[in-house]
Amino acid sequence: MRKRNNRETTDLLHLRLLDWGGIRLVTHGGLAGATVRSMHQYEQLTVWQRSMALAASLQGEARSARQFIDRTAWSQIMRVASSVPANIAEGAMRSSPRDFANFLSIAIGSAAELHALLLIAADSGLVDFDRATDAANEARELRQMLVSLRGRILGQQRQRAPR
């Protein structure tokens, strides 16, 4: 049996790349002409990278703040901080731009909640005020980036819809 090269394998799968708002979408020809879509490489999205960095930074802050009595507040901050990149990743692996946009909406809500929780933590003295406001500003910027990405995804989907 002869080994196939990459080009032949690609031709056999009828693989094609689409670009939705800067997101690479890989489309494979499926059984009976069905199309299966999977958005790949969410790790390369700047918004995902920054949300991961923010979550990791807050995790480090939470570890150093173990002496605080109010672990419930930290627990909520950590859950919502990890929700942002998790929803971006899950949405990117869904089968349609509409599904991806829905998960981006959830991530937008999580970023807004994180922003509010960080401001509350700063005002209550749970976290150093400057660190908390810096993190809150980052959460606000992430939310703006997510809104923009969601708009591009939905805008290009509308352009592709048959009329």
N, C-alpha and C positions, 0 to 999 in steps of 0.2 A: 504494500500500500504506500502510495506516494504521499509525502507530507505537503500540506497546502501552505502557501504563503499567506501573509496577512491580507493582501488585496483580494485573493480568491475567497477567503473566509468572509471578509466584509461583503463581497458581492453576493455570496450565498445567503447571508442574513438580510440582505436588502437594507443595510444600515444607512441611515442618513441623520445628519445633525441639523437641528433647527436652532434658532437663537431667539429666545423670548426675553427681552429686556436685559440682555447681558448674561442670561442664564443659558448654558448649553443644555439642550434637550436631545436625548438620544432616542430615536424612534426605530423600532425593529418591526419587520413584517412578521406577523404571527400566523397561526393556523387559520385556514379558511379566510385569509385576507384581513383578519382582525389586526388592529394596531395596538401594541402595548407601549406605553410611554413611561419613561422613568427619568426624572431630572437628576443628573449626577453632579458631583463636585460642589455641593453646597459648602464644603470646607473652604472653597476659594472665594466665597462671598465675603466681602469686607465686613458687612454687618454681622455675619455669623462669627467671624474671627474676633471682632471687637466685643461681641456679647459673651463669648467664651472667656476672653481676657477679664472682663468685668466680673463674671461669676467666679473665676479663680481668685481674683483680687479680694472679693468679698468673703470668699471661703477662708483665705488667709487672715483677714480681719476678724472673722468670727472665731477662729482658733485662738487668736491673741486676746480675745475679749471673753474668755471662758469664766473669768471671775465675776462677770455681771450676773445678777440674779435673773434678769429677764431673758431667758433663753428662748422663750416663745417668739419674741420679736425677731431674734436672729434666725430662728427656724423658718419663719414666714419670709424673711428677706432672702434666705438661701433658696427656698422652694421657688419663689417667683423669679429670682435671678437665673436659676438653671432652666426655668421654663422657656425663656426667650430663645436661646440657641436650640433647645430641644424641639420647639415647635417649628423653627426654621428648617431643621434637619428633617423632621417627619413630613412636613409639607412638601419639601423638595423631592421626596421620594414618592409622592402621590402621582396618580395617573393623569391628572389634568391640571391646567393652569388655574382653573376655578378652585380646585381642591387646595392647590398651593396657596392661592390668595386667601382662602379661608384660614389656613394655619398661620399665615402672616398676620391676619386680623387678630388671632389669639395672641400671637407674639407682641403685637402692638399694645394690646390690653395689658399684657404682663409687664411690658416696659413702662407703661404709665403707672401701674401699681407699684413697681419697683421705685420709680421716681418719687412717688408720694411717701412710701415707707421709709426711704432714705432721708427725706426731709423731716419726717416725724422723728426718726432716730437721731438726727442732728439736733433738732429743737429740744428733745428730751434728755440729751446728754449721753445717750446710749453709745454714740460713736463720736469721735473727734469731729467737730463741726466742719473744718476745712476738708477733711477726707470724705465726709458724707456728702457735702455739697458738690465736690468734684465728681463723685460717683453718681450723684443725682443728675448732674449735667450730662454725664456720659449716657445715662439711661434716657434722657430727653433726646439726645442726638441719635441714639439707636432707634427710638420711636419714629423720629423724622425720616431716617433712612428706610425703615420698614414701610412707612406710609408711601414713600416714593417708589420703592420696589413693587409694592402691591399695585400701585397705580399703573406702572409699566406692564406688569403681568396682565392685568385686566384690560388695559388699553390695547395691547397687542392681540389679546384673545378676541376682542370685539372686531378688530380689523380682519382677522382670519375667518370670522364666522360667515357662512354663506348668506347671501342676501336674497 
